Amino acid sequence: MTVRVRFAPSPTGMFHVGGARSALQNWIYAKQHGGAFVLRIEDTDAARNRPEWTEGILTALDWIGIARGSYEGPYFQSANAGEHRAAAEKLYAAGRAYYCDCTREDVQARTGSQYQGYDGFCRDRGLTAGPGRALRFRTPDEGETVVIDLIRGKPTWENKLLEDFVIARGDGSPVFLLANVVDDMTQGITHVIRAEEHLPNTPKQQLLWDALGVRPPIWAHVPVVVNEKRQKLSKRRDKVALEAYRDEGYLADTMCNYLMLLGWAPSGNREIVPWSVIEEEFRLEEVNPSPAFFDEKKLRAFNGEYIRALDTAAFSAACQPWLTGTETIPPPPWRPEDFDPAAFAAVAPLAQTRIAVLSEIVPNVDFLFVPSPEIDEASWAKAMKDGAADLLDAAAAAFAALPSWDAESLKAALEAVGAERGLKLGKAQAPVRVAVTGRSVGLPLFESLVVLGKERTLARIEAARIRLP
């Protein structure tokens, strides 16, 4: 058997990190078994589909290494509408489905409960197709449906507890359950690797496979991804869009590594490992079925490690979108003509050790490329206390007198100014840093002053001095 897996997202919004994990797991499984990865866009919800969401899916997959041209597709579910209808008609002709004109209110009136499922009222009424008549699948009255799941073993459902479910709406259009099964059959899918939330649909879909005379696939339902409160990640409540993490400055390698750890771990008590190790060691059967916690703090720490592992050239290249702006990343606060590549190259190694996401490069280097720094008022209030004016005057005088504008000379000069006032270097630095950069934290001060230059440094200290009472 040639392994054929599929990833079947709907183009109805941003690309969910849980979907990205499923895509990667399918991708690896196909590669490990010499099989094929099929991308199918499930676009039958015309009211919610938008072309830009489809492009967003393709772009997101490109970013995590599942590049266009390396897989089959994208295919579009809407193109298979004829096959979906033909399958529904086949099931009806074989007596495996029947028409039903019951409304939800009808069922509730008969059962006396809004929670009880369909009661089979139309099973033997012999209704034919007509407006407002849905087509329901006739589930078996006896026996069990056993699902072979690589992660969950053999989940089993009693058939008598499965209601007769709708496979085509009153207008004749097939619903997701049937369309999904027919597409998988048509495309020869052998393994369905998808999120746990689809597990309740699986016995129904397996019954459809059996009724259509095709052997069902092997299933694998990966654990649901949850937040810190152990709630399923929600687009309305949580930060779940892969694009948001990308535009914040998470590296693709970081994201791929972290997503694969949601429910699985490589050997040797390791977490940060090369993708080649993940490709070699990942085993779908070893995925833990328990909910997987998406820990953004841990992801951020991972990203910092990945950033620090880059060589300087790769780090500088990775920062470029934030230094210029893109369609999805806002432009930096400086004018393009004021950006100095040489100045950035000088401070890039300093910034690389201090940032956890690439977007943080901007507040670390913006002081070099703007006419004057934007002052953070909280930093100003903390640093510019009594004695700050005197210290700035003395620092400016000491800096102006330096014969050599280098980090060691600047440090020694400010140490002396601070010592004269009973201040350690850390306390003496604070007013100077805020005057020059606008913030109380940032790159090493003296190396920053070297790159900024003597004239601009002294001008900023003077501007801060004027602002003080």
N, C-alpha and C positions, 0 to 999 in steps of 0.2 A: 504494500500500500504506500503510495506517495502521499506524504503529509501535506495537507492544504488547510491553512488557517485563514481567518478573516478578521479584519477590524472594521466595524460597521457603525461609525458615528452618525449622528443626525446634525445637519447644518443649521442649528437653531440657537447658537450663542457661542461664547468664547470656549476655547478648548480646555476641558476640565483636566486637572492633574491626574485624577483617577483614570480618565480615558487614556492619558499618555502612558500611565503604567501598564494598562492592558495592552496597548499597542506594542510597547517594548517587550512584554512577555510573549505575545504572539510572534513578534519579529525574531526573538531569540530561539523560540521553539522551532520555527520553520528553518532557521539556519542550522540549528543543531541536527536536524533530521533530513537535511537536504531537500526540504520541501518548498512550498510557495506561500507567500504572504499576499492576501487579496485585500484591497481597500474597496469597500462598498459604502457609498454615501446613501444613507437611508433618508431620502428626501421626499417622502410621500405626504408629509405634513405641509402642504402648500401654503397654508396661512402663516406658518412660522419660519419657513425656509427663506434664506437670503443668499444670493451668490457670494457675497463677501465672506459669509461664514464658511462656505465650502473652501474658498481660497485660504481662509484662516486655518482650516484643518490641514491643508496641504503644506502651508508654510510652517505650521507648528511641527508637523512630522519631519519636514526638512531639517528643522533646528535640532531635533533630538536624534538625527542620524538616519531616519527612515526616508531616504531621498527619493524624489520623483524619478521614475525610470528604473528603480530597483525592485519594484513590486508590480503585481498585476492590478490594473485599474488606474484611476478610480472608475468603478462602475456605479451606476445610479439606479436605485431601487425603482424609481418611477418608470424606467425603461422596461421593466419586467411586468407591467400591469396585466398584459395579456396572459402570461403564465400564471399569475396569481388567480385570475378569474377562471382559467381553465382548471386549475386545481380545485377551486371551490365547486365548480360544476361536476367534476369527477367524484368528489366526496358525496355530493347530493345524489348523483345517479347511482352510486353504490349503496345508498341507504345509510351512509355514515354521517349524514348531516340532514337537517330538516329546517323548514322555515317557521318562523315564530313572529307573532305580531304583539306579544306582550310588552307592555311598558313597565318601567320600574315601579310605578304606582300600582299596576295590576298585581305584580308579584308581591309587593308589600301588603296589599289588601288580602291576598290569599294566605300568606304566611303569618301575617300579624307582626312581622319584624322587618326593620329596615336593614338589618345586618345579615339576614339569611340569604343564601345564594339562590340562583334560579331553581325552580321546583319542577322543571320538566313538563309543564302543563301542555305544551304544543307537540310533544313527542309523537303522538299518534293522531293528530288532527288532520294530517294529510294536506297541509297548506302548500300552495305553490308560490312561486316568486310573485312579488307584487310590491307596490309602494309601501314603505314603512315596515316591511317584513325582513327581519334579519335572518341570516343563515347561521344555525347553531350546530356545533359538532356534537354527535351523540357519543358521550363517554361510556365505556363499558360499565355494566352493573356489578360485575364481579371481578375478582382478581386484584393484582397489584401492578403498579408501574414502577419498575426499578431503573434508576438512572445510574449509569457507570460514570463516576466522577473521579478524576485523578487526584483531586485534593480532598474531597469529602467522602470518599468510599462509595457506598451504594445507598444513597437516600431512597426511601421507598414511600410510595403513596398508595393508599387504598383507593381503588377506582371509584367505589361507591360514594366517596367523599368529594370527588371532583365533579363540579357542576357542568352541565352542558354549556360550553362557552361559545361566544359569538366568533365566527370566522369571517363573516362578511356583513357589512352594514345594510340598512334598509335600502340604500341607493345602489347596492351591488358591489361597492368597493371593498376589497378584502382588508381586514385589520392587520395590525403588526404581527400577531402570532403566526398567521398563515403566510403572510408575505415573507417574513424572516425565514421560515422553514423552506418555502419554495425557492427562495434565492440561494440558500445554502445547498439545496439539492442541485439546482441548476449549475452552480459554480463548483460542485464536487468537494465541498468542505468536509474534511474528515475529523477535525478537532475544533470544538467551539470553546475558546478561552475567553471568559468574560466575567463581569463583576457579579458578586454574590446577590445583588438585588434582583437579578434575573432568575435566580434559582426557583422561585415559586412558579414561573412560567414553564419550567423545563418539563415536568410530566405532561403538560398539555401539548407542548411542541413535540415531545417524543411520541405521543399517541398519534399526532398528525403524520409524522414520518412513517410510523407503522401502517397507518391507514392508506397512505399513498404508495405503499409497497417498496419503500427504500429503507435500507438499514440506517438507523440514527447515528449521529457522530459520537465521538468520545467527548464527554463534557469535562470542563474544569472551571469551577467557579471560585475566583480569587476573592480574598477577604475584602469587605467594605473598608473604605478609608474614612477615619473619624478625626474629629478635632480634639482639643485638650479635655473637653467635657464628655468625650466618647460619644458625640453625636455625629451622625453621618455628615460629611462635608457637604455644605449647601451653597449654591451659587448666591442665594439671597443673604446668607449670613457670614460666610467664610471667604477668605481669599483663595480661590480655587483655579483661577484662569492661568494657564501655562504662560500665556503672552504677558501677563502682569509680572510674573517672575523674570521672564526674559528681559523685559524693558526696565526692570529695576536693577538688572545687572548680575543676574545669576548666570553662571556658565552652563552651557549645554552638558558638558561632561559631569558637572556637579549634579545637575538635575537627573540625568540618567542613572548615575550611581545611586542617588538617594531614593529615587522611585523604585528601583529594583530591591531596595532593602525593606520595602513595605510588605512584610509577610515572609521574607526570606533573608538568609544571611550567608555570606561566603565562608569558606573554611578558615580556621586559625584565629577565631575571635577578632577578625578584621572587619572594618566597615568601609573605609576609603580604599578602594582597589581599582586598578585599571579596568577598562571595559573588556579587554581581552580575557581577564580572569572571570568576569561575570559571564561572558559568553561560554567559557569553558565549564564553569562550575554550576551554573544555574540548573536546577532540576524542578520542574513543575510539581512533581510528586512531593517535594520537600517544602512547598509553600504552606505556611501555617494558616489554618482556616479562621483563626481568631481575628477580630477587627484590628486594622493596622493604624496606628496613630501617626498622623502627619504633623510632625513637630517642626514648626517653622524656625524655631531657635536653633535646632540641630542642623537644619538645612543651611541656615546662615553660617554656622560654624564650619560646616563642610565647605561652603563656598569660599570662605576665607582661606582654608587650607589649599584649595585648588588654585586660588589667585596667587598665593605665595609660591606655589610650585611652578608657575610660569616663568620662562626666561624673560628678560627685560623687554626684548623686542615683541614677544607675544603679548605681554601685558600692555604695552603701549598700543599695539594694534587693537586689542580687545577694548580699550578705553575710547577709541575713536568715535563711536556713535554718540557718546555722551559729551564729547568735546565739540561736536559739530551739530548734533541734533539729527533726527530722522523723521519719517512720517509718524512714528509712534512715540518717539523720545523727544521731549521738548528741547529747544536750543539752550545752550548755556547762557549765563548772564553777561557775557562779554561780546563785543562786536567781532566778527570773524577776522577782520584785519588786525585786531589787537592781540590775537593769539600768536604766541612765540614758540614754535616747535622746539627750539634749542632750550628755552627755559623749562618747557614741560619735560624734555628729556632729562634735564638736570635733577628734577624733583621726583620723577616717576618712580625710581627705586625706593625713595623714602615713603611715598604714598602706598606702594605695593604692599608694604608690611603692615599697613594700618587700616586698610579698608576691607570690609567683608562682602560688599556688593559693588559692582563697577560704577553705579550711579553716584557713589560717595566720592568719586574722584573730583567731581565738580566743586563741592564746598572745601575740598582740601587744596585746590590749586587756583580757585577763582581770583584770589587776592593778587595773583601775578598778572592778570590780564584785564583787570578793570581799572579805570582811572583812580578810583578811591574805593576802599572796602566798604561793604554794607555792614554797619555796626549792629551786632546782636546786643539788644538793650540789657538783657540779663547778664551777659558777659561783662558789659561795660559797668553796670552797677556793682558787680562783684569785684572787679579789678581796680576801678578808679575811686578808691576810698581816700581818706586823708593821707597826705604824703605822696599821692600819685603824681601830682603836678611837679613837685620838687624832683622826684625820681626821673620823670620824663625829661626834665630840663637837663639833669646831670647826665642821663644816658645819651641824649642828643649831643651834648658837648663832648663826651668821651668818644662816641662813634665818629664825630666829625674830625677829631684829632688823630684818628688811627692812620698810620702810614700804609697799612695793608688791610684790604677789605676781605678778610677770610674768617671762617667760622671760629677758629681758635682765638683770634684776636678779639672778635666781637664778644665771645663768651668771657674772656678774661676782663675785658673792659666793663661788662655789666656786673660781673662778680665783684669787682672792686667798688663800683657804685653802690651795690647792695650792701657790701660789708661795711661801708662808711655809715650806713643807716641801720645797721643791725639786722639786715635781711639776708636770708639764704637765697641762693640763685633762683629757686622755684618761685619765691615771692617776688623777687625783683623782675622776673621775666613777665609776670602776668600783665602789668600795664603796657609794656612794650608790645607784647603779642596782640593784645586787643587793639592797640593803636594802629598796628601795621596790617593785621589780617581781619580785624573786626570780630574775632571769636576768641574764646579762651582755650580752645583745643585745636590741634591741627598738626602739621608737619613739624619736625624739629626746628626750633626758632632760628638758630644761627645759620644753619644751612639755607633756610628760607630767605633770610636777609641778604645772604651772598647773592642768590639768584635775583632777588628783587632789585638789588643795586643800592649804592650809597645815597644817591640823590633822592630816589623815591622813598627810601626808608626814612631819611631825615624829614622829608616833606610830610609824611604821614604822622610822624611823631609830633611835628609842629602843629598839624591840623588837630590832633587830639588834645594837644596842650591848650589850644585856643578854645576848644569846646569846654574844657574844665573851668570852673569858677576861679 
